[in-house]
Amino acid sequence: MSTIKVSNLCKTFKVKTKEPGLSGSVKSIFTPSYREVEAVKDISFEVEKGEILAFIGPNGAGKSTTIKMMTGILYPTSGEIEVLGMNPCKQRKELSYKIGTVFGQKSQLWFHLPPLDSFNLLGNIYEMDTAKLKKRIEMLKEVFEIGDLMDIPVRKLSLGQRIRCEIAASILHEPEIIFLDEPTIGLDVVVKQKIRELILKLNKEENTTIFLTSHDAGDIEQLCKRAIIINHGEVVLNEKIKKLKYDYLNKKLIHIKYKDRVEIDNSSINIIKSKGNAVQVEVDTSKQDIEEVITTLIKYGKVKDITISEAPMEEIISHIYRQKKEGGIYATHS
Ligand SMILES: Nc1ncnc2c1ncn2[C@@H]1O[C@H](COP(=O)(O)OP(=O)(O)OP(=O)(O)O)[C@@H](O)[C@H]1O
């Protein structure tokens, strides 16, 4: 069953333009001129209940505009949106009881108050029963390991501590969907990992649907099973992460460790790294047979260890963006 259904969604902003200089400023007051920015152009997609979906694209692609329309903050210019069977613009208040949002760079916690005060305020806004709210806060304190932070004003928390409190606050009212916009931005690797584990736990234990935007390939790879890529306001790809990796780069990395140092002088072997006895070889499986490459490699010396890995997600995403820039053609699957 679809939790989110978006059909032919468009959003055009009217932006005031101004000629340079003082005369331009005066002219724009009396005879203003406008230009149109098509931020979202006819996009359609669906999200299943309990799914973790990556909604990604380069800067200015239209991600935030789409999220704002799905959460009822912005009105679409045309098209339809259904979130949990509701129209976000017409039923914004009703919907807010069932969704949560985390904008990595903006806080929903009161900056000068300790998180506990914000949690209690939010609990009241969501009209939660006092006993239920208390129980929920206790549970979140434990799971998110924020018990020691509850009495410290938010402004004094580190970014990682604040984000943990932000996510906990966003799920206080047990929403069915959370929209996470760059939840790991600016965090160090350890904290990033912790946040990812919490998101997965939340999805698993509460079956929360997660709509994630992130520029971090690790977030996408570790959390999501499907990605929708948008660029210039259009969906350019809607694909399972596994298939994305398989179809869009066809590249495998062979990491091979020899017993002794070897000299590989073969033009068909694409060595991308070589250090001591270890060699890293890239294979484009659409052009080369990986078995043949391995057979060739093992002829060069006694092998101590060999592993095959897929191309990093980061590379795949930048490859897709590059293809679009260069006028490559995309297939859009649904
Ligand atoms: N309120 C607005 N008025 C005019 N133009 C806007 C407004 N909001 C967004 N835009 C424009 O719409 C386009 C899409 O912007 P949007 O913020 O949705 O992109 P994004 O994919 O979220 O980018 P980022 O990754 O940088 O956050 C951009 O060209 C942006 O300048």
The ligand as a MOL file (V3000), in Angstrom:
LIG
                    3D

  0  0  0     0  0            999 V3000
M  V30 BEGIN CTAB
M  V30 COUNTS 31 33 0 0 0
M  V30 BEGIN ATOM
M  V30 1 N 10.9450 30.4580 -2.4310 0
M  V30 2 C 11.5680 30.3840 -3.6010 0
M  V30 3 N 11.4780 31.3980 -4.5010 0
M  V30 4 C 12.0730 31.3120 -5.6960 0
M  V30 5 N 12.8190 30.2650 -6.1150 0
M  V30 6 C 12.9550 29.2400 -5.2640 0
M  V30 7 C 12.3510 29.2440 -3.9560 0
M  V30 8 N 12.6610 28.0620 -3.3410 0
M  V30 9 C 13.4380 27.3850 -4.2100 0
M  V30 10 N 13.6120 28.0640 -5.3510 0
M  V30 11 C 14.3740 27.6270 -6.5390 0
M  V30 12 O 13.8580 26.3620 -6.9220 0
M  V30 13 C 14.9220 25.4950 -7.3440 0
M  V30 14 C 14.9110 24.2320 -6.4910 0
M  V30 15 O 15.2840 24.5750 -5.1630 0
M  V30 16 P 15.2940 23.5270 -3.9470 0
M  V30 17 O 15.6060 24.2850 -2.7140 0
M  V30 18 O 14.0280 22.7530 -3.9760 0
M  V30 19 O 16.5120 22.5860 -4.3540 0
M  V30 20 P 17.2290 21.4150 -3.5220 0
M  V30 21 O 17.2840 20.2370 -4.4180 0
M  V30 22 O 16.5610 21.2420 -2.2060 0
M  V30 23 O 18.7030 21.9980 -3.3300 0
M  V30 24 P 19.7780 21.8140 -2.1170 0
M  V30 25 O 20.3620 20.4430 -2.2420 0
M  V30 26 O 20.7890 22.8670 -2.4410 0
M  V30 27 O 19.0510 22.0600 -0.8340 0
M  V30 28 C 16.2010 26.3290 -7.2420 0
M  V30 29 O 16.4770 26.8660 -8.4980 0
M  V30 30 C 15.8460 27.4030 -6.2550 0
M  V30 31 O 16.5890 28.5750 -6.4960 0
M  V30 END ATOM
M  V30 BEGIN BOND
M  V30 1 1 1 2
M  V30 2 1 2 3
M  V30 3 2 2 7
M  V30 4 2 3 4
M  V30 5 1 4 5
M  V30 6 2 5 6
M  V30 7 1 6 7
M  V30 8 1 6 10
M  V30 9 1 7 8
M  V30 10 2 8 9
M  V30 11 1 9 10
M  V30 12 1 10 11
M  V30 13 1 11 12
M  V30 14 1 11 30
M  V30 15 1 12 13
M  V30 16 1 13 14
M  V30 17 1 13 28
M  V30 18 1 14 15
M  V30 19 1 15 16
M  V30 20 2 16 17
M  V30 21 1 16 18
M  V30 22 1 16 19
M  V30 23 1 19 20
M  V30 24 2 20 21
M  V30 25 1 20 22
M  V30 26 1 20 23
M  V30 27 1 23 24
M  V30 28 2 24 25
M  V30 29 1 24 26
M  V30 30 1 24 27
M  V30 31 1 28 29
M  V30 32 1 28 30
M  V30 33 1 30 31
M  V30 END BOND
M  V30 END CTAB
M  END
